[in-house]
């Protein structure tokens, strides 16, 4: 299967996720929730770094992934604001 970090660097997101253990998937989910919860407080340059890294995780259709992530952040990226 391979090392998840190496697979991700090579643009093989699906295989990288499959290579993770359940406990690692839970940590990754918690990390994502933490990023989302603090998104509005992050400097724009950090937001851009995270966005670019996330959208490059799907080399098969990066345009769709960019659009999906942008929409998700628009809808959910204000967590804790009491909208």
JOWOCOR-V188220 format. One record per pair of residues at least 4 apart in sequence whose C-alpha atoms are under 8 Angstrom apart, sorted by the first residue. I is the first residue (numbers start at 1). J is the second residue. Records with the same first field share a line. If there is no record, write none. Layout:
BEGIN
I->J / J
END
This chain:
BEGIN
1->15 / 19
2->6 / 7 / 16 / 19
3->7 / 16 / 19
4->8 / 15 / 16 / 17 / 19 / 20
5->9 / 16
6->10
7->11 / 12 / 13 / 15 / 16
8->12 / 13 / 16 / 57
11->56 / 57 / 58 / 59
12->16 / 57 / 58 / 59
13->17 / 57 / 58
14->18
15->19
16->20
17->25
20->24 / 25
21->25
22->26
23->27
24->28
25->29
26->30
27->31
28->32
29->33
30->34
31->35
32->36
33->37
34->38
35->39
36->73 / 76 / 77 / 78 / 79
37->77 / 78 / 79 / 80
38->42 / 79
39->47 / 77 / 78
40->77 / 78
42->46 / 47
43->47
44->48
45->49
46->50
47->51
48->52
49->53
50->54
51->55 / 69
52->56
53->57
55->62 / 65 / 66 / 69
56->62
57->62
58->62 / 65
61->65
62->66
63->67
64->68
65->69
66->70
67->71
68->72
69->73
70->74
71->75
72->76 / 77
73->77 / 78
74->78
78->83
END
